[in-house]
Amino acid sequence: MATGASAAASCRLSMDYEAKVFPQTGGYGRYNRVAVVFSWFPTFAVMLNLFSDVFYTLIPSAYRCKPDPELLPSSFMPSNYSAEGYLNLTVPWVKGSGLSHCELYRYPANISELSGEVPRTAVPCTRGWEYSAVAGLQSNFVTEWNLVCDDYWKVPLQHICFMMGWIVGYVFLGSLCDWLGRRRGFLLSITLSSLFGVAVCLSSSAVVFLLLRLCQGAMLAGVFVSSYILRLELSDPPHRLMVAMIGGFFGVSAELLLPGFAILCRDWPILQAVATLPLLLLLSYWCCASVFPESPRWLMATDHIPQAKRSLQEFTTRNGVCLQEEMYPGETLLSEIDSAYGEDRQPRHYSVLELRRTRVIWKNCLILSFTLFIGTGIQYCFTRNLHIFYNNFYFMYFLRVITGALACVFICMSVNHFGRRGMLLLSAIITGLSSLLLLALTQYLQSGLVLVLSVVGLLFSQALAMLSAFFACEVMPTVVRGGCFGLVLAAGCVGRAASSLMELQNNSGHFLHHVIFASFAVLSVLCIMLLPESKRKSLPDSLKEGESQRRPPLFLSKPDRDNLPLLCTQPQVSEYNPDNYSRLVSATRKMLTKDNLPYRIGGPDVPSLLSDSNKQEHQNETQREFVS
């Protein structure tokens, strides 16, 4: 009986980390808060490198071919013409767009003067291009290797390859965090991303730049996944949303500072070096294990018991909690872990392939991947509508950053009060409704209303993306959280890459792109209803806990709504409590083994009046009398 009670207790201890283990280590104490703060800095470094790609691939607003004297007549004297007249003679004029970007005039060599109608033909640029100043930079990926005109397709291709690197990194390095742990996965990713960041500064060609950015994107994805997961696993339910959204504000601050860095750097290799510098500073986490510790939750979930005990001791000591404070009489936290897990228990490792045997976890992962894909992909539709009003790079850039900050504020103010699923549903509804109205009524709405709908759609699409990522990290089990979270974020990168696919086709499929994502936004409203609610709930650790999550009703109903008076029966209340029973058994066993009991009957021992032989004879005689 005691064995069954201890087995039940061990099962609950291994599953209920936040209820029994987390409070005894100090909860969300001083050390947890310090580790969470240091987990925000990687987000700043990652976002700085991610959005620097916007400046690297920005095409100048004005550019034209460099004049080639060999295409002009031998008798041509440039000093006889003004600058404007010289350009009119050398560069074709395209109706509606000004001077041609990609062609020059070729004149016959025997022409003596250029007045009147002169036979001439348009030919491609022969000596490169002259560019206007790029936003913030004097040179970037486009101007360095002249990726315009016939080579324009390499610009969206670079962005697609960059996103492909992030997708690969999210999937594989996210799974690696489930095998090696959060700390080792982070250190591996930050080391390789720093090396690739330095190598990008030394790129000698467009192909080398593309490949190095792809590899760096994959490593940056591992940095983001490991730091995001760790900060949630070190927090208790009331603080999880706060620590996640403050990390989002660190990313927003990186976006706000990036244009200033670009103006100061002027050249793209210097900007790349500045963006890589925070990654190099994060290498100090190798030496300071206390600022980015291993997650004790992951250690216990995967049965790394010796490492988990050392980690819990460190957390308990640094949080100012004495390990000698007893949870039960005569038992400490570490002794409970020993009795629950045993000393011969081997570590277990899981991968995302375990999802094949699940139903609820796989469904949640698929739905949240779908909503994140929509949230990132549909933003292109709203930003394209904003180009109609003010086609300025800085206006579009800072508008997107400000709406991202407002999305973080909206999530902070509403999600803890109304729940994750309800706010995710509201974000999807407003995003889909704004998209449908813009798709169907743009020609009939006033320009101000179109602007408002575009800004509102952009705001709630970003909220949809942020909340989908946060929700996914909460509902995925600890043993596969890295791999599942990586799959969800990879779907978001596919949505980002969809906009580059439109640019690769010269925006010829924009309307179809808008129709598809608007339809997906409406469909996501139905899918979100199938998700569980993680508000004020502990993070699931095992696959079994992840499968036990159920979909609650969206609206609370009365408790006696379906109860009929004549058929209502009171459930029999069980007096059996395994926890109290195991305590009683343990206390009784210890009490019986003590010699100085307070109620022990004192007094001299009375010797037996009968010897053993006399006792036996007396018993036999008593039995004979009873039978007769």
N, C-alpha and C positions, 0 to 999 in steps of 0.2 A: 504494500500500500504506500509506504514511504517512497519506494522506488518510482512508482507511477507519479506521485506528487512532484518529485524532483525532476522527472522527465518533462512533466507539463511546465514546471517553472523554467527549465532550461529552454524549452521551445519558445516560451513567451519572451525570455530574456534575449534570445538571439534575434527575434523578430521585432520587438518593441524597443528600439534603440532610444528614441527620444523620451519615452516615459520612464525608463529605469536606469539607463546608462548616462544619457546626456545631462540630466539634472545633477548627478553626483560628481560630475567633472567641472561643475561651476556654471553649467548652462551656457548662455550667450554672454560669457564673462569677458574680462579684460583681454585675455590672450586671444579669444575668438575674434573680438573686435579688431585687434591689431592685425591678425592674419587676413581678415576680410578687407581691411584698408589696403594692405599690400597686394591683394588680388585685384584691386581696381586699376592699378598702374599699368598692368599688361593690356587692359582694354584701351587705354589712351594710346599706347604704342601701336597696337594692332589697327585701330581706326585711322591713325595718322598715315600708316602705310597703305591701308585700303583706299582711302579717298585721295591720296596723292596721285592715283591713277587718273583721276579726272583732269588734273593739270598736265600730266604727261601726254595724254591723248587728245588734248583740246586742239582743234583745227583753228588757225588764225582767221579772224573775220575777213581780212583782205589779203590777197596774195596774187601775184602775177609772174609770168615768165621774165627772166632776166633778158634784156635785149642782146641780140647776137649780131655784131657788125658784119659777120660773114654772110648774113641773109640779106643785107642791104646792098644797093649798088655801090660800085667802087668809087663813084664820084660824090657819094653822099657825105656831107659835112654836118655833123651834129651841132656844131656851134652856130649854124644858121637858123636853128629852130629853138623854140622855147621848150621847157620840160613837158608841158602838156601837148604841144604839137609833136614832139618826138615820140611820145607814147602813142598818140593817135596813128602815127605812121608805122610803128613797129608792133603794136598789140591790137588784135581785132576787138571790135566793139560788139558785145552781145546785147541784143535788145532786151531790156527788162532787168538785166543784172550787171551792166557796166562792162568794164574791161574784162576780156577773157582770162580765165585762170590757167588755161592749159595750152594756148596756141600763140604763135607768132606769125608775122607776115614774112613771106619770102618774095624778094623782088628779082627780076631778071638782072643779070650782071651788066648788060650793055645799056641800061637806062641812064640817060644823061640828067634828067630832071624829074622831080616827083609831083609836079603840078598836073592837074587834070586827072583824067581817068588813066590809071597806071595798072597794067596787068600784074596781079599778085596772087599768091596762094597762101592758105593757112597751113602751117606745119606744127607738129608738137614742139614743146620746149626743148631747147638744145643745151642750154647752159644753166639749168637749175631755175630756182624761183627766188623772188624777193617777197618777204613776209612782213606783215605789220606785227606789232608787238603782241605776243600771246598774253592772255590774262595772267598777270603776276610774273610771268617768265619771259625771258628773251629767247630761249630755245627750249624745245621739248622733243619728245619722241617723234613728232610729225616733222618738225623743221630740221631736226638733226639728219634725218635720212630721206627727206623730201617725199613723204608718204601722202601725196595728193595726186589728183587726176587719175591716171591709170593704176597707181599704187594705193589709192584711197582705201581699198578693201582690207589692207593690212591693219588699219587702225581699229575697226570693230573686231577684226580677228584677234588682235592683241588682247582686247578686253574679254573676248570669249575664252581665250586660252587662260587668261588670268583667273576667270571664274571657274574654269575647269580645274585649275590647281586648287582652288578653295574647296571644290566639291570632293576631289580626291583626298584632300587633307582632312576634311570633316569626317568622311567615311572611315578611312584607315586609322588616322591618329585618334579619332574618337574611340574606336574599338581598342586601340593601343592603351588608352587611359583605363580601360576596364581590365587589361592584362597586367600592365606594369604599375598602375596606380596613377593618381592625379599628379603627384610631385614629379615622378620620373618622366611621365609623358610631357609635362610642362618643360622640364629642363632640356629634354631632347629637342622639343619643338623650338624653344627660344634660342638654343645654340645654332641649329641649322638655319633658322630664319635670319639670324644675325650674319652668318657667313654668306648666305645668298644675297642679303641686302648690300653687303660690301661689294660682292661680285657684280651686282647690277650697276654700281657706280662706274665700273671699269668696262662696261659693254662696248664692243667694237663694231657691232652691226645690229641691224634690226632683228635678225633671227636670234642672235645671242641674247639680246634684251628680252625678247619674247619668252625664250626658254627659261631664263633665269627668273623672270617675274612669275612664270608658272610655278616653278619650284618654291619660290619664296611665298607665294600665295598658299600653297599646301601646308607649309610650316606655320604660317601665321594662323591658319585655321586650327591647328593643334594647340597653339598658345591660347586662342580664344576659348575653345571648348574646355580645356583643363582648368583655366582660371574661373570661368563661369560656373562650372560644376562645383569646384571647391568652395566658393563663397556661399553657395546654397547649402552644401552639406555641413558647413560649420555654423549655420544659423538655425534658430528655432522658428516655428511657424509664424509668430507675430512679426519677425524681422526679415523674413525671406524676401518679401516684395520690396522692402526698403533697400536692402543691400543690392538687389538686382537692378533696380531703377537708378540708384546712385552710380552703379557701373555704366548704365546707359548715359547718364549725364557726363561722365568722363569721356565717353565716345563723342558726345556732342561738343564738348570743349575742344577736343582734338580737331573736329571739323571747323570750328570757329577760328582756331589759331592757324589753320593750314594756309589760308590766303595770305596772311601776314608773313609766314615763313617763305612762301613762294615769292613775294615781292622783295624780301630781303636777300634771298638766295640768287634770284635772277636766272640761273642756269639749272637745268634738271639734274645733273650729277651732284650739285651741291645740295639741292633739295632732297635728293635720295639719301645723301649722307646724313643730313639733319634728321630725316625720318628714321634712319637706322640707328642713330645715337641712343634713343630710349631703349631699343632692343639690346644694345650692348650694355647699357646700365643694368638691365634686368638679369644679366648673367651673374650679378652679385648674389642672386638667390641660390647659386650653387654653394657658396660659402656660408650663407646665413639660412640654415634649415628652419629656424624658428619663424621666419617671416613668411614662408610658404611651406607649411608642414604637410605631411601626408594626411589624408582624410581618415580619421579613426572609424568613421561609419563604413567606408569602403573596406577597411582592414577587417572589421568584424563581419561584414556581410560575406566576404570571400574567405573567411576562416584563416586569416593571418593572425593567429591568436598571440604569439609572442610579440610581434610588432605592434599589435593593437594594445596590449597591456602597457608597453613602453610609451606609446603615444598617449594613452589615457592618463598615465602617470604624469607625463609632461604637461598635458592640458590642465590636470587637477592642480598641480603645483603652481603653474603660472597664473591660474585663475584665483589662487589664494584659498583653495579648499583643502582641508586636511584629509588625507586618506584614512586616518584612523577613526574618523566619524563613521559610525556603523549604520548600515541600512537596516539590518536585522541584528539582534543581540549576538555578539561574537562573530559576525560575518562582515567582511569588507567587500567592496566592489570587485577587487581583483580575485578574491577567493570565490566569489559567485561566478565570475567568468570561467575560472578553472573548473568548477563543478558543473557548469552548464555545457562547456565545449569539450572539456577533456584535454589532455596533453598530447594525445596521439592523433589529433584531427589534422588532416592534410589540407593545405589551401586549395580552393576551387576557383577555376577561371571560367568565365562565360563569354560568349560572343553574340553578335546580333543574329546569328543563325539559330539561336535558341527561340527566336520569335516564331519559327515555323510550328512550334508546339503550343503556341499561345493563341488566344482569341481576343481578349480584351486589350492586352498590351499592343498587339499588332494593329488592332482597330484604332486605338488612340494615336499611335505613331503615324498611321496613314492619314487620319483626319487632320492632325496638326501639321503634317507636311503639306497637305493640300491648302490649308489656310495660310501658311507662311508663303507658299508659292504664289498664291493670289496676292497677298499683301505686298510682296516685292515686285511682282510682275506688272500689276495694274498701275503702279506709280508712274510708269512711263506714259500712260494714257493721260493722266492729269497734268503732268509737266509739259506735255506737248500742247495741250490747250492753253497753257499759260504763255507759251511763246507768241501767241497772237497779240497779247497785250503789250509785252515789253520783252523783246528778244535781246536781253543783256545777260551776260554770263554771271555777273555778281548778283544780280537780282534773283535769278533762278537758283543759284547756289545757296544764298543766305535764306531764301524763302523755304527751301527744302530743309535746311538746318533748323530754322525757327519752328517749323511745323513738327520736326522730330522732337525738339525740346518740349513743345506743347503736348505732344503725344505722351511723353514721359510723365509730365505733370498730370495729365488726365488719368493715366493708369494709377499713379500714386494716390490720387484723391478718390477714385471710385472702386478699384478692384477689391481692396480689403473690406469695403462696405457692402458691395453688391455681389461679390463673388467673381471668380475667374471666368466661369462659363457664361454668365450673364453679360459681362462686359465684352467678352469675345464675340458673343452673338450680336450685341449692339454695334460693335465696330464693323462686323461683316455686313449688317443690314444697311448702315449709313454709307459704307463704301460701295456696295452694290447699287443702292438707290441713286447715289450721286453719279455713278458711272452710267446707269441707264438713262437718267435725265439728260446728261450731256450727249449721250449717243443718239437719243431720239429727238431732242428738242433744241439742239444748239442753234439751228437756223431761226428758231422762233423766239428764243429768249433774248433778253437784253444783255449787253456785254457785261454789265456789272453782276448780274445773276450768274452768268457763265463763270466769271472770275471767282465768285463766292463758292459755287459748287466745286470748282476745281481745287480751291484751297481746302475746303472741308473734306473732299474726297482724299486729297493727299495727306491730310492730318490723320484721318481715321484708317487709311491704308497702312500708314506707319505704325499706328497703335495696334492694328491687327497683326502686323509682323512681329512687333516687340512682344506682345502678349502671347502669341503662339509659341515663340521660343521659350518664354518663361514658363508657360503652362506645360510645355513638353518636358522641361527639366524637372518639374514637380511630379508629374504622374508616371515618369519612367522609373523602373526599379533601379536600385543602386548598383546591382551586379551587372546591368547592361545599360546604365544611364549614359555613359560616354558614347557607345555605339549608336543608341537610339537617338540621342540628342544630335549627334553628327548627321544622321540620316535626315532629320527634320531640317537642320540648317542647310544641308546640301540641296534640299528642295527649294529653299529660299534663293540659293545661288543660281539655280536653274531659272527662276523668275527674273533675276537680275540680268542673266545672259540673254533672255528673250528680247530685251530692248536692243541689244547689239545685233541680234539677228535681223531686226527691222532695219537698222542702219546699214547692215551688210547688203540688203536688197534695196538700198536707197529709199527707205520708208514707203515702199510700194504696198506693203501689206499692213499698214497702220490700222485701217478700218476693221479688217478681219481680226487683228490683234485685240482691238478694243472690244469687239463683239464677243470673242472667246472669253476674255477675262471678266467681262460683265456677266456673262452666263455662269461662269465658275463662281463668281461672288454670290449670286443668287442660290446656286446649288450648295455652297458652303453653309448657308443658314440652316439647311436641313441636317447637314452632317454634324454641326456643332451640338445639336440637341442630344447626340449619342455620347457625348463626353462626360466623364465624372466631374465632380467638384472637389478641388484640393484645398479650398479655403480652410484654414485653421487645422489642417490635418498633417500628420507626420509623413515624411517622405517614405514611400515603399522601399524596402530593402531587397526582398527576395522576389522571384518570379511569382510565387504564390500570392504574395501581398499585392503585386501588380495586377494579377488576375482577379483579385477579390474586390477591386474598385468597381463600383456600380453607378449607374446613371440615376441621380436623384430627380424628383419632379422639379420642373422649372418654377412653378408657383406652388407655394405651401398650401396644403389643404387642411381642413379641420380633422382632428384626430378621430372623431367619432362619426365621420361622414358616412361610412359604409357599415356601421354597426347597427344591427336591429335589436330592439329591446328584448324580444323573446328569445333570440338566438345568441345573445351576447354572453359569452362565458369568460370568467376570469381565469387567466392562465395560472397554473399552480406555481407558486413561488418556491424555488428551491433554496433550501437553507445551506446547501453545500457550496463552499467557496474554496477552490483549490489553494489559493494563496494563503488564506487564514489557516486552512487545515495543515499545510506544509509547515507553517510557523508553529502550530500547536504540537505537531509531531517532533519537530526539532527541539522545541523548548522542553517537552516532556522527557525526551531522551537525555538531554543534558541535566535535567533536574534529578533523574534517577541515578545518574552516575556520580553525583556529589554526595559527600559524606556529612557535610555540615548543613543539613536541611533545617530550616527554622521550626518545622513542625515535627521533627523526629522525636519519638517518645523516649524520654530519658529514664534511667533506673537500672538497677542491677539485673544482670542476666540471671534468670531463674533456671537452675539445672533441671533437666528432665527427671521426673519421678520414676520413670520406668526405663530400663535398659532396652536395647534393640530387640533382644530375644523375648523379653517380657512383653514388649509392644506387639510383637508378631503373634504371640500366644493370645494376648488379650483381644486382638482383632479377629482371630479365628473363632474364639469362643463367642464373640458378639455376633458373628455371622451365623453360627449354628443356632443360637437362640432365636435369631430373626427368622430363619427358615422353619424351625419347629413352631 
